[in-house]
Amino acid sequence: MNTPSLNDLIELGAVQDAQGLQGQIKVRPHSSDPVALLSSKELWLSLIPRRSAGVAESHEQASLKLYKVKQAKMHSGTVVIALDGITDRDQAEALKGARILVGRDVFPKADSNSYYWVDLIGCTAVNLQGEILGNVIDVNDNGAHGIIALGDLETKIVKQLVPFVKEAVQSVDLPNKLITLDWQADW
């Protein structure tokens, strides 16, 4: 299989440690509901941290390695994964710190009234008055709720942080890449 572009992969978590003696890895998921990570049949690992200073994208691309998932399950807030070819604790410990990436195309289909946060990136945000507030450049979770970062897609400069709660988010139209917010440009 050809290595996909980094732009086609979504980071879902990072290897935190080895789990047990059989080569399983303990993964710290980036989501509180890691459905995509739990359902993936294969995943890519990169031992190069994201946005490393001085690391060329081609070097990071070359560091990707594909693994078949034998088993994945939740355990005490982490995801424990058994990978094909990783058979002992030493091999699993060597993967500590690796980023876990999967193709967006292998995510399970979202329900009709839900969506993956990664799909919000690039959407244009407008308020109820029709003013363009910016594009979604990032989505994070602060523990209480999600937060969308609005700004310029090219420069990645954040202009506003908006709570992703029903009081602020009026509608999400993914086919048209449009989010309508009850939010003012000067807030």
KEBA-885303 format. One record per residue: x, z, y of N, C-alpha, C in turn; residue number from 1. Coordinates in steps of 0.05 Angstrom, whole numbers, plus 5000, padded with zeros to 4 digits. Atoms other than C-alpha are relative to their C-alpha. Layout:
N
<nu X	nw Z	nv Y	cau X	caw Z	cav Y	cu X	cw Z	cv Y	lumdren NUM>;
...
This chain:
187
<nu 5017	nw 5000	nv 4976	cau 5000	caw 5000	cav 5000	cu 5018	cw 5000	cv 5025	lumdren 1>;
<nu 4985	nw 5000	nv 4975	cau 5025	caw 4984	cav 5070	cu 4995	cw 5025	cv 5016	lumdren 2>;
<nu 5003	nw 4977	nv 4983	cau 5037	caw 5041	cav 5117	cu 4983	cw 4992	cv 5024	lumdren 3>;
<nu 5017	nw 5007	nv 4977	cau 4981	caw 5041	cav 5169	cu 5014	cw 5007	cv 5026	lumdren 4>;
<nu 4990	nw 4993	nv 4974	cau 4995	caw 5045	cav 5243	cu 4992	cw 5029	cv 5006	lumdren 5>;
<nu 5007	nw 4972	nv 4991	cau 4997	caw 5115	cav 5273	cu 4974	cw 5001	cv 5016	lumdren 6>;
<nu 5025	nw 5002	nv 4984	cau 4940	caw 5092	cav 5318	cu 4975	cw 4999	cv 4982	lumdren 7>;
<nu 5023	nw 5001	nv 5019	cau 4896	caw 5083	cav 5256	cu 4996	cw 5025	cv 4984	lumdren 8>;
<nu 5001	nw 4975	nv 5014	cau 4908	caw 5153	cav 5230	cu 4991	cw 5023	cv 5018	lumdren 9>;
<nu 5009	nw 4977	nv 4986	cau 4875	caw 5218	cav 5251	cu 5013	cw 5025	cv 4988	lumdren 10>;
<nu 4988	nw 4975	nv 5010	cau 4912	caw 5284	cav 5246	cu 4978	cw 5021	cv 4995	lumdren 11>;
<nu 5021	nw 4981	nv 5007	cau 4868	caw 5334	cav 5210	cu 5011	cw 5029	cv 4996	lumdren 12>;
<nu 4989	nw 4973	nv 5004	cau 4916	caw 5393	cav 5200	cu 5029	cw 4999	cv 4996	lumdren 13>;
<nu 4971	nw 4998	nv 5005	cau 4985	caw 5417	cav 5183	cu 5005	cw 5018	cv 4976	lumdren 14>;
<nu 4993	nw 4983	nv 5023	cau 5018	caw 5446	cav 5121	cu 5011	cw 5026	cv 5010	lumdren 15>;
<nu 4992	nw 4974	nv 4991	cau 5024	caw 5520	cav 5133	cu 5020	cw 5013	cv 4981	lumdren 16>;
<nu 4983	nw 4987	nv 5020	cau 5057	caw 5541	cav 5068	cu 4994	cw 4989	cv 4972	lumdren 17>;
<nu 5007	nw 5006	nv 5028	cau 5060	caw 5534	cav 4993	cu 4979	cw 5020	cv 4991	lumdren 18>;
<nu 5021	nw 4982	nv 5012	cau 5003	caw 5564	cav 4952	cu 5004	cw 5001	cv 4970	lumdren 19>;
<nu 4997	nw 4997	nv 5029	cau 5018	caw 5591	cav 4883	cu 5026	cw 4987	cv 4990	lumdren 20>;
<nu 4976	nw 5010	nv 5013	cau 5070	caw 5565	cav 4834	cu 4998	cw 4971	cv 4990	lumdren 21>;
<nu 5004	nw 5026	nv 5011	cau 5039	caw 5498	cav 4815	cu 5003	cw 4977	cv 5020	lumdren 22>;
<nu 4995	nw 5021	nv 4981	cau 5058	caw 5460	cav 4878	cu 4977	cw 4994	cv 5020	lumdren 23>;
<nu 5022	nw 5004	nv 4981	cau 4994	caw 5468	cav 4918	cu 5010	cw 5007	cv 5028	lumdren 24>;
<nu 4993	nw 4994	nv 4972	cau 4998	caw 5468	cav 4994	cu 4977	cw 5013	cv 5014	lumdren 25>;
<nu 5020	nw 4987	nv 4984	cau 4961	caw 5512	cav 5042	cu 5000	cw 4986	cv 5028	lumdren 26>;
<nu 5002	nw 5016	nv 4975	cau 4936	caw 5471	cav 5102	cu 4983	cw 5015	cv 5020	lumdren 27>;
<nu 5015	nw 4989	nv 4978	cau 4914	caw 5498	cav 5169	cu 4985	cw 4977	cv 5013	lumdren 28>;
<nu 5015	nw 5023	nv 4989	cau 4858	caw 5450	cav 5188	cu 4996	cw 5003	cv 5030	lumdren 29>;
<nu 5006	nw 5000	nv 4971	cau 4846	caw 5430	cav 5260	cu 4971	cw 5004	cv 5006	lumdren 30>;
<nu 5029	nw 4997	nv 4996	cau 4771	caw 5435	cav 5250	cu 4990	cw 5025	cv 4986	lumdren 31>;
<nu 5012	nw 4977	nv 5014	cau 4728	caw 5495	cav 5233	cu 4983	cw 4991	cv 4977	lumdren 32>;
<nu 5015	nw 5011	nv 5022	cau 4689	caw 5449	cav 5187	cu 5016	cw 4975	cv 4990	lumdren 33>;
<nu 4982	nw 5022	nv 5007	cau 4743	caw 5406	cav 5153	cu 4989	cw 4982	cv 4978	lumdren 34>;
<nu 5013	nw 5016	nv 5020	cau 4695	caw 5361	cav 5115	cu 5017	cw 4975	cv 4993	lumdren 35>;
<nu 4984	nw 5025	nv 5005	cau 4740	caw 5299	cav 5123	cu 5025	cw 5007	cv 4984	lumdren 36>;
<nu 4976	nw 4991	nv 5015	cau 4801	caw 5337	cav 5098	cu 4993	cw 5006	cv 4971	lumdren 37>;
<nu 5009	nw 4992	nv 5027	cau 4763	caw 5365	cav 5038	cu 4991	cw 4976	cv 4983	lumdren 38>;
<nu 5011	nw 5023	nv 5015	cau 4734	caw 5297	cav 5018	cu 5020	cw 4977	cv 4997	lumdren 39>;
<nu 4980	nw 5022	nv 5002	cau 4797	caw 5254	cav 5026	cu 5012	cw 4998	cv 4972	lumdren 40>;
<nu 4988	nw 5005	nv 5026	cau 4823	caw 5223	cav 4962	cu 5030	cw 4994	cv 5002	lumdren 41>;
<nu 4972	nw 5004	nv 4995	cau 4890	caw 5207	cav 4994	cu 5005	cw 5008	cv 5029	lumdren 42>;
<nu 4993	nw 4993	nv 4973	cau 4927	caw 5229	cav 5056	cu 5029	cw 4993	cv 5005	lumdren 43>;
<nu 4973	nw 5006	nv 4992	cau 4990	caw 5215	cav 5094	cu 5012	cw 5025	cv 5012	lumdren 44>;
<nu 4986	nw 4978	nv 4989	cau 5042	caw 5267	cav 5110	cu 5023	cw 4990	cv 5018	lumdren 45>;
<nu 4978	nw 5006	nv 4982	cau 5091	caw 5265	cav 5168	cu 5015	cw 5026	cv 5006	lumdren 46>;
<nu 4985	nw 4976	nv 4994	cau 5147	caw 5315	cav 5174	cu 5011	cw 5001	cv 5028	lumdren 47>;
<nu 4992	nw 5001	nv 4972	cau 5159	caw 5295	cav 5246	cu 4978	cw 5011	cv 5017	lumdren 48>;
<nu 5021	nw 4989	nv 4983	cau 5121	caw 5338	cav 5296	cu 4989	cw 4979	cv 5020	lumdren 49>;
<nu 5013	nw 5018	nv 4981	cau 5072	caw 5302	cav 5342	cu 5014	cw 5001	cv 5027	lumdren 50>;
<nu 4988	nw 5004	nv 4973	cau 5100	caw 5276	cav 5408	cu 5028	cw 5013	cv 5002	lumdren 51>;
<nu 4973	nw 4989	nv 4999	cau 5171	caw 5297	cav 5390	cu 5017	cw 4985	cv 5021	lumdren 52>;
<nu 4983	nw 5012	nv 4980	cau 5219	caw 5286	cav 5447	cu 5023	cw 4984	cv 4987	lumdren 53>;
<nu 4978	nw 5016	nv 5010	cau 5267	caw 5230	cav 5433	cu 4995	cw 4987	cv 4973	lumdren 54>;
<nu 5006	nw 5012	nv 5026	cau 5233	caw 5208	cav 5368	cu 4985	cw 4974	cv 5005	lumdren 55>;
<nu 5013	nw 5026	nv 4996	cau 5216	caw 5134	cav 5368	cu 4976	cw 4999	cv 4981	lumdren 56>;
<nu 5024	nw 5003	nv 5016	cau 5147	caw 5115	cav 5343	cu 5007	cw 4987	cv 4973	lumdren 57>;
<nu 4993	nw 5013	nv 5025	cau 5180	caw 5070	cav 5291	cu 5012	cw 5019	cv 4980	lumdren 58>;
<nu 4988	nw 4980	nv 5018	cau 5219	caw 5129	cav 5263	cu 4978	cw 5018	cv 4989	lumdren 59>;
<nu 5023	nw 4984	nv 5009	cau 5155	caw 5171	cav 5260	cu 4984	cw 4984	cv 4979	lumdren 60>;
<nu 5014	nw 5017	nv 5018	cau 5120	caw 5112	cav 5227	cu 5013	cw 4999	cv 4972	lumdren 61>;
<nu 4985	nw 5002	nv 5025	cau 5175	caw 5107	cav 5175	cu 4999	cw 5026	cv 4984	lumdren 62>;
<nu 5000	nw 4974	nv 5014	cau 5169	caw 5182	cav 5159	cu 4974	cw 5005	cv 4985	lumdren 63>;
<nu 5026	nw 4996	nv 5013	cau 5097	caw 5174	cav 5135	cu 5003	cw 4996	cv 4970	lumdren 64>;
<nu 5000	nw 5004	nv 5029	cau 5087	caw 5184	cav 5060	cu 4972	cw 5005	cv 4990	lumdren 65>;
<nu 5027	nw 4998	nv 5011	cau 5022	caw 5173	cav 5022	cu 5000	cw 5017	cv 4975	lumdren 66>;
<nu 5004	nw 4983	nv 5024	cau 4998	caw 5224	cav 4971	cu 4971	cw 4997	cv 4991	lumdren 67>;
<nu 5027	nw 4999	nv 5012	cau 4938	caw 5222	cav 4924	cu 4993	cw 5030	cv 4998	lumdren 68>;
<nu 5010	nw 4973	nv 5001	cau 4896	caw 5285	cav 4928	cu 4987	cw 5005	cv 4972	lumdren 69>;
<nu 5012	nw 4993	nv 5026	cau 4882	caw 5317	cav 4860	cu 4977	cw 5019	cv 5003	lumdren 70>;
<nu 5021	nw 4980	nv 4996	cau 4841	caw 5375	cav 4887	cu 5003	cw 5011	cv 5029	lumdren 71>;
<nu 5000	nw 4987	nv 4973	cau 4822	caw 5405	cav 4955	cu 4977	cw 5020	cv 5001	lumdren 72>;
<nu 5021	nw 4980	nv 4998	cau 4783	caw 5469	cav 4967	cu 5006	cw 5020	cv 5022	lumdren 73>;
<nu 4997	nw 4980	nv 4980	cau 4771	caw 5521	cav 5020	cu 5009	cw 5026	cv 4987	lumdren 74>;
<nu 4991	nw 4974	nv 5010	cau 4807	caw 5588	cav 5012	cu 5009	cw 5017	cv 5024	lumdren 75>;
<nu 4994	nw 4981	nv 4979	cau 4806	caw 5644	cav 5064	cu 5007	cw 4986	cv 5027	lumdren 76>;
<nu 4996	nw 5013	nv 4975	cau 4801	caw 5597	cav 5124	cu 5020	cw 4978	cv 5000	lumdren 77>;
<nu 4982	nw 5022	nv 5002	cau 4852	caw 5548	cav 5100	cu 4990	cw 4981	cv 4978	lumdren 78>;
<nu 5006	nw 5018	nv 5021	cau 4848	caw 5487	cav 5055	cu 5023	cw 4999	cv 4981	lumdren 79>;
<nu 4979	nw 5001	nv 5020	cau 4887	caw 5489	cav 4991	cu 4998	cw 4973	cv 4986	lumdren 80>;
<nu 5000	nw 5027	nv 5011	cau 4907	caw 5420	cav 4966	cu 5021	cw 4997	cv 4979	lumdren 81>;
<nu 4981	nw 5007	nv 5021	cau 4940	caw 5397	cav 4902	cu 5004	cw 4970	cv 5003	lumdren 82>;
<nu 4993	nw 5028	nv 4996	cau 4977	caw 5331	cav 4912	cu 5014	cw 4989	cv 4975	lumdren 83>;
<nu 4987	nw 5013	nv 5022	cau 4998	caw 5282	cav 4859	cu 5030	cw 4998	cv 5005	lumdren 84>;
<nu 4971	nw 5001	nv 4997	cau 5073	caw 5287	cav 4849	cu 5013	cw 5025	cv 5010	lumdren 85>;
<nu 4989	nw 4974	nv 4990	cau 5081	caw 5357	cav 4879	cu 4992	cw 5020	cv 4978	lumdren 86>;
<nu 5006	nw 4984	nv 5023	cau 5087	caw 5401	cav 4818	cu 5011	cw 5028	cv 4999	lumdren 87>;
<nu 4990	nw 4973	nv 5000	cau 5124	caw 5464	cav 4837	cu 5001	cw 5011	cv 5029	lumdren 88>;
<nu 5000	nw 4987	nv 4974	cau 5130	caw 5514	cav 4894	cu 5022	cw 4990	cv 5019	lumdren 89>;
<nu 4978	nw 5010	nv 4983	cau 5197	caw 5488	cav 4919	cu 4992	cw 4973	cv 5013	lumdren 90>;
<nu 5009	nw 5025	nv 4988	cau 5168	caw 5418	cav 4929	cu 4979	cw 5005	cv 5021	lumdren 91>;
<nu 5021	nw 4994	nv 4980	cau 5108	caw 5447	cav 4965	cu 5012	cw 5013	cv 5025	lumdren 92>;
<nu 4988	nw 4987	nv 4977	cau 5151	caw 5491	cav 5010	cu 5016	cw 4980	cv 5017	lumdren 93>;
<nu 4985	nw 5021	nv 4985	cau 5192	caw 5429	cav 5030	cu 4981	cw 4985	cv 5019	lumdren 94>;
<nu 5019	nw 5014	nv 4983	cau 5128	caw 5402	cav 5061	cu 4989	cw 5018	cv 5023	lumdren 95>;
<nu 5009	nw 4981	nv 4980	cau 5118	caw 5463	cav 5106	cu 5004	cw 4988	cv 5028	lumdren 96>;
<nu 4999	nw 5011	nv 4973	cau 5102	caw 5440	cav 5177	cu 4992	cw 4971	cv 5002	lumdren 97>;
<nu 5008	nw 5029	nv 5000	cau 5082	caw 5369	cav 5156	cu 4972	cw 4997	cv 5012	lumdren 98>;
<nu 5026	nw 5007	nv 4989	cau 5025	caw 5338	cav 5194	cu 4984	cw 4985	cv 4979	lumdren 99>;
<nu 5017	nw 5013	nv 5019	cau 4966	caw 5315	cav 5152	cu 4983	cw 4980	cv 5015	lumdren 100>;
<nu 5015	nw 5022	nv 4986	cau 4936	caw 5248	cav 5172	cu 4984	cw 4984	cv 4980	lumdren 101>;
<nu 5017	nw 5018	nv 5017	cau 4880	caw 5205	cav 5143	cu 4989	cw 4978	cv 5018	lumdren 102>;
<nu 5013	nw 5022	nv 4985	cau 4849	caw 5139	cav 5163	cu 4972	cw 5008	cv 5008	lumdren 103>;
<nu 5027	nw 4994	nv 4990	cau 4787	caw 5145	cav 5205	cu 4979	cw 4987	cv 4982	lumdren 104>;
<nu 5019	nw 5014	nv 5017	cau 4754	caw 5095	cav 5158	cu 4992	cw 5015	cv 4974	lumdren 105>;
<nu 5007	nw 4986	nv 5025	cau 4754	caw 5145	cav 5100	cu 4985	cw 5026	cv 5006	lumdren 106>;
<nu 5016	nw 4976	nv 4993	cau 4716	caw 5200	cav 5138	cu 4972	cw 4996	cv 4987	lumdren 107>;
<nu 5028	nw 5003	nv 5009	cau 4648	caw 5215	cav 5107	cu 4982	cw 4992	cv 5023	lumdren 108>;
<nu 5019	nw 5009	nv 4980	cau 4590	caw 5184	cav 5143	cu 4987	cw 5024	cv 5013	lumdren 109>;
<nu 5012	nw 4978	nv 4985	cau 4564	caw 5230	cav 5198	cu 4970	cw 4997	cv 4999	lumdren 110>;
<nu 5030	nw 5001	nv 4998	cau 4490	caw 5249	cav 5201	cu 4992	cw 4985	cv 5025	lumdren 111>;
<nu 5009	nw 5016	nv 4977	cau 4448	caw 5210	cav 5250	cu 5002	cw 5015	cv 5027	lumdren 112>;
<nu 4999	nw 4984	nv 4975	cau 4448	caw 5267	cav 5301	cu 5027	cw 5014	cv 5004	lumdren 113>;
<nu 4973	nw 4988	nv 4996	cau 4522	caw 5284	cav 5295	cu 5021	cw 4979	cv 5000	lumdren 114>;
<nu 4978	nw 5019	nv 4998	cau 4590	caw 5252	cav 5304	cu 5026	cw 5016	cv 4998	lumdren 115>;
<nu 4974	nw 4988	nv 5001	cau 4663	caw 5266	cav 5297	cu 5011	cw 5000	cv 5029	lumdren 116>;
<nu 4989	nw 4998	nv 4973	cau 4699	caw 5290	cav 5360	cu 5019	cw 4977	cv 5006	lumdren 117>;
<nu 4981	nw 5022	nv 4995	cau 4752	caw 5237	cav 5351	cu 4986	cw 4975	cv 5010	lumdren 118>;
<nu 5015	nw 5023	nv 4991	cau 4697	caw 5185	cav 5363	cu 4993	cw 5002	cv 5029	lumdren 119>;
<nu 5006	nw 4997	nv 4972	cau 4685	caw 5214	cav 5432	cu 5022	cw 4990	cv 5018	lumdren 120>;
<nu 4977	nw 5008	nv 4984	cau 4755	caw 5196	cav 5456	cu 4997	cw 4971	cv 5008	lumdren 121>;
<nu 5004	nw 5027	nv 4990	cau 4751	caw 5135	cav 5500	cu 4973	cw 4996	cv 5012	lumdren 122>;
<nu 5026	nw 5003	nv 4989	cau 4678	caw 5145	cav 5518	cu 5001	cw 5005	cv 5030	lumdren 123>;
<nu 5003	nw 4995	nv 4971	cau 4659	caw 5140	cav 5592	cu 4980	cw 5022	cv 5004	lumdren 124>;
<nu 5018	nw 4979	nv 4993	cau 4627	caw 5202	cav 5620	cu 4988	cw 4995	cv 5027	lumdren 125>;
<nu 5014	nw 5003	nv 4975	cau 4574	caw 5195	cav 5674	cu 4982	cw 5024	cv 5003	lumdren 126>;
<nu 5018	nw 4977	nv 4996	cau 4531	caw 5248	cav 5707	cu 4971	cw 4989	cv 5004	lumdren 127>;
<nu 5029	nw 5008	nv 4997	cau 4455	caw 5247	cav 5718	cu 4996	cw 4982	cv 5025	lumdren 128>;
<nu 5003	nw 5016	nv 4976	cau 4466	caw 5215	cav 5786	cu 5013	cw 4972	cv 4997	lumdren 129>;
<nu 4988	nw 5025	nv 5005	cau 4502	caw 5156	cav 5754	cu 5030	cw 4997	cv 5008	lumdren 130>;
<nu 4972	nw 5000	nv 4992	cau 4572	caw 5175	cav 5779	cu 5018	cw 5000	cv 4976	lumdren 131>;
<nu 4981	nw 5000	nv 5023	cau 4629	caw 5159	cav 5732	cu 5019	cw 5024	cv 5005	lumdren 132>;
<nu 4983	nw 4976	nv 4999	cau 4667	caw 5224	cav 5718	cu 5027	cw 4995	cv 4988	lumdren 133>;
<nu 4975	nw 5006	nv 5013	cau 4722	caw 5193	cav 5677	cu 4995	cw 4993	cv 4970	lumdren 134>;
<nu 5001	nw 5006	nv 5028	cau 4738	caw 5177	cav 5605	cu 5008	cw 5025	cv 4984	lumdren 135>;
<nu 4992	nw 4977	nv 5017	cau 4743	caw 5228	cav 5548	cu 5028	cw 4993	cv 4989	lumdren 136>;
<nu 4973	nw 5004	nv 5010	cau 4818	caw 5234	cav 5534	cu 5008	cw 5020	cv 4979	lumdren 137>;
<nu 4994	nw 4980	nv 5021	cau 4816	caw 5295	cav 5489	cu 4975	cw 5017	cv 4996	lumdren 138>;
<nu 5021	nw 4981	nv 5007	cau 4768	caw 5343	cav 5455	cu 5013	cw 5023	cv 4986	lumdren 139>;
<nu 4989	nw 4976	nv 5012	cau 4787	caw 5414	cav 5438	cu 4978	cw 5021	cv 4996	lumdren 140>;
<nu 5018	nw 4978	nv 5006	cau 4754	caw 5477	cav 5413	cu 5013	cw 5025	cv 5011	lumdren 141>;
<nu 4989	nw 4976	nv 4989	cau 4764	caw 5541	cav 5453	cu 4991	cw 5025	cv 4985	lumdren 142>;
<nu 5010	nw 4978	nv 5016	cau 4731	caw 5585	cav 5400	cu 4971	cw 5004	cv 5004	lumdren 143>;
<nu 5028	nw 4996	nv 4995	cau 4664	caw 5591	cav 5434	cu 4985	cw 4973	cv 4998	lumdren 144>;
<nu 5013	nw 5027	nv 5001	cau 4649	caw 5516	cav 5440	cu 5022	cw 4979	cv 5005	lumdren 145>;
<nu 4982	nw 5022	nv 4995	cau 4681	caw 5448	cav 5447	cu 5004	cw 4996	cv 5030	lumdren 146>;
<nu 4994	nw 5007	nv 4972	cau 4713	caw 5424	cav 5512	cu 5010	cw 4972	cv 5000	lumdren 147>;
<nu 4990	nw 5027	nv 4997	cau 4721	caw 5352	cav 5532	cu 5017	cw 4998	cv 5025	lumdren 148>;
<nu 4982	nw 5005	nv 4977	cau 4778	caw 5332	cav 5577	cu 4994	cw 4972	cv 5011	lumdren 149>;
<nu 5006	nw 5026	nv 4987	cau 4759	caw 5277	cav 5626	cu 5023	cw 4992	cv 5018	lumdren 150>;
<nu 4979	nw 5010	nv 4982	cau 4809	caw 5234	cav 5662	cu 5004	cw 4971	cv 4996	lumdren 151>;
<nu 4992	nw 5028	nv 5002	cau 4846	caw 5169	cav 5659	cu 5013	cw 4994	cv 4973	lumdren 152>;
<nu 4990	nw 5006	nv 5027	cau 4858	caw 5138	cav 5591	cu 5029	cw 4990	cv 4999	lumdren 153>;
<nu 4973	nw 5011	nv 5000	cau 4922	caw 5102	cav 5611	cu 5021	cw 5021	cv 5006	lumdren 154>;
<nu 4980	nw 4980	nv 4992	cau 4958	caw 5159	cav 5646	cu 4997	cw 5027	cv 4985	lumdren 155>;
<nu 5006	nw 4975	nv 5014	cau 4926	caw 5215	cav 5604	cu 4999	cw 5024	cv 5019	lumdren 156>;
<nu 5002	nw 4978	nv 4980	cau 4919	caw 5256	cav 5668	cu 4972	cw 5011	cv 4999	lumdren 157>;
<nu 5026	nw 4987	nv 5002	cau 4862	caw 5306	cav 5660	cu 4991	cw 5007	cv 5028	lumdren 158>;
<nu 5012	nw 4994	nv 4974	cau 4816	caw 5311	cav 5720	cu 4980	cw 5023	cv 4999	lumdren 159>;
<nu 5020	nw 4980	nv 5004	cau 4762	caw 5356	cav 5692	cu 4998	cw 5009	cv 4971	lumdren 160>;
<nu 5007	nw 4990	nv 5026	cau 4747	caw 5400	cav 5633	cu 4971	cw 5008	cv 5000	lumdren 161>;
<nu 5029	nw 4996	nv 5001	cau 4674	caw 5402	cav 5613	cu 4992	cw 5013	cv 4974	lumdren 162>;
<nu 5009	nw 4988	nv 5025	cau 4642	caw 5449	cav 5562	cu 4982	cw 4981	cv 4985	lumdren 163>;
<nu 5016	nw 5018	nv 5017	cau 4613	caw 5409	cav 5505	cu 4977	cw 5016	cv 4988	lumdren 164>;
<nu 5023	nw 4984	nv 5008	cau 4548	caw 5448	cav 5502	cu 4975	cw 4985	cv 5009	lumdren 165>;
<nu 5025	nw 5015	nv 4995	cau 4475	caw 5425	cav 5503	cu 4991	cw 5001	cv 5029	lumdren 166>;
<nu 5007	nw 4998	nv 4972	cau 4466	caw 5450	cav 5575	cu 5014	cw 4979	cv 5017	lumdren 167>;
<nu 4984	nw 5019	nv 4984	cau 4520	caw 5402	cav 5600	cu 4997	cw 4972	cv 4989	lumdren 168>;
<nu 5000	nw 5027	nv 5012	cau 4516	caw 5344	cav 5550	cu 4971	cw 4992	cv 4995	lumdren 169>;
<nu 5027	nw 5010	nv 5002	cau 4451	caw 5306	cav 5558	cu 4996	cw 4980	cv 4978	lumdren 170>;
<nu 5002	nw 5019	nv 5022	cau 4465	caw 5249	cav 5511	cu 5027	cw 4989	cv 4993	lumdren 171>;
<nu 4976	nw 5014	nv 5009	cau 4519	caw 5215	cav 5470	cu 4991	cw 4974	cv 4987	lumdren 172>;
<nu 5007	nw 5026	nv 5010	cau 4513	caw 5141	cav 5459	cu 5026	cw 4987	cv 4990	lumdren 173>;
<nu 4975	nw 5010	nv 5011	cau 4571	caw 5123	cav 5413	cu 5001	cw 4969	cv 4999	lumdren 174>;
<nu 4997	nw 5029	nv 5000	cau 4554	caw 5049	cav 5404	cu 5008	cw 4988	cv 5027	lumdren 175>;
<nu 4993	nw 5010	nv 4973	cau 4560	caw 5040	cav 5480	cu 5022	cw 5017	cv 5013	lumdren 176>;
<nu 4978	nw 4983	nv 4991	cau 4616	caw 5092	cav 5486	cu 4993	cw 5014	cv 5027	lumdren 177>;
<nu 5010	nw 4988	nv 4975	cau 4576	caw 5131	cav 5539	cu 4990	cw 5028	cv 4994	lumdren 178>;
<nu 5010	nw 4972	nv 5001	cau 4565	caw 5206	cav 5549	cu 4988	cw 5006	cv 5027	lumdren 179>;
<nu 5013	nw 4992	nv 4975	cau 4515	caw 5230	cav 5600	cu 5000	cw 5030	cv 5002	lumdren 180>;
<nu 4996	nw 4971	nv 4996	cau 4529	caw 5299	cav 5629	cu 4984	cw 5010	cv 5024	lumdren 181>;
<nu 5012	nw 4986	nv 4977	cau 4491	caw 5347	cav 5674	cu 5024	cw 5015	cv 5013	lumdren 182>;
<nu 4975	nw 4990	nv 4990	cau 4556	caw 5357	cav 5713	cu 5006	cw 4985	cv 5026	lumdren 183>;
<nu 4993	nw 5013	nv 4975	cau 4581	caw 5342	cav 5783	cu 5029	cw 4993	cv 5002	lumdren 184>;
<nu 4972	nw 5010	nv 4998	cau 4644	caw 5304	cav 5802	cu 5018	cw 5020	cv 5013	lumdren 185>;
<nu 4983	nw 4981	nv 4985	cau 4668	caw 5361	cav 5847	cu 5001	cw 5028	cv 4987	lumdren 186>;
<nu 5000	nw 4974	nv 5013	cau 4659	caw 5418	cav 5797	cu 5027	cw 5005	cv 4987	lumdren 187>;
